[in-house]
Amino acid sequence: MNKMALITGGSRGLGRAGALALAAEGCDVIITYHSNTEAADSLVKEVEWAGQQALALKLDTANMDSFSPFVKDLRQQLSAKFGRDTLDYLVNNAGVGINAPFADTTQEQVDTLLNMHVKGPYFLTQSLLPVIADGGAIVNVSSGLSRFSFPGYSAYGMAKGAVEVMTRYMAKELGPRKIRVNTLAPGAIETDFRGGEVRDNHALNQAIASQTALGRVGLPDDIGGAIATLLSDKSYWINGQRVEASGGMML
């Protein structure tokens, strides 16, 4: 039986790249999406063209009340479409970016970031524990901004720092089930995140490239490959770790 992955926020950007990289490795994929049905359906078709099974389910990962009905639907779909009752991999990827000076950051902005990046993954993973197979693997997506600091990202970086602590505790407590949990921290990547600022702002793109050892900004496929690698059995002895995929940014 093929491996099965669930990727939150999988219809675009890093989640999409991760889904395609896993499909290329022979993995079936379920993605969640917030509102862009067209992008989600397109990703499903691409995975199927690659020879794997795929499904897109709608989910607001900042709404903890939605998790119980989501898991119920997921279990029904796993049985009906895939003929199985467990997942092998979970990628907590869904997220939003907010840029605001520390002096101007609001409680609402902090709550949005903590709900999306910390409470959401924490309680979604908790809800999915009966569905994740023993010996499986989880990747929680953080950010290079938890290590280096740029003005305007205090709340975002703080939330991602919490993700990294959460990962270590998950790894510790899920160890008896041989479920590995790691953090993947991307650097600046050319996606549509925050309106495509890294991808479309040439001056910003070049400034980041000049501070990156490999001389360019990251591409989605760079992160897709990293996701697939961390989930792979070849990375079995990597557990509870923060792995930065930034091409050597701000060394």
Secondary structure, DSSP 4 states (H G I P E B T S, - for coil): ---EEEETTTTSHHHHHHHHHHHHTT-EEEEEESS-HHHHHHHHHHHHHTT--EEEEE--TT-GGGHHHHHHHHHHHIIIIIS-S-EEEEEE---------GGG--HHHHHHHHIIIIIHHHHHHHHHTTTEEEEEEEEEE--GGGTS--TT-HHHHHHHHHHHHHHHHHHHHHGGGT-EEEEEEE-SB-SSGGGGHHHH-HHHHHHHHHTBTTSS-B-HHHHHHHHHHHHSGGGTT--S-EEEESSSBT-
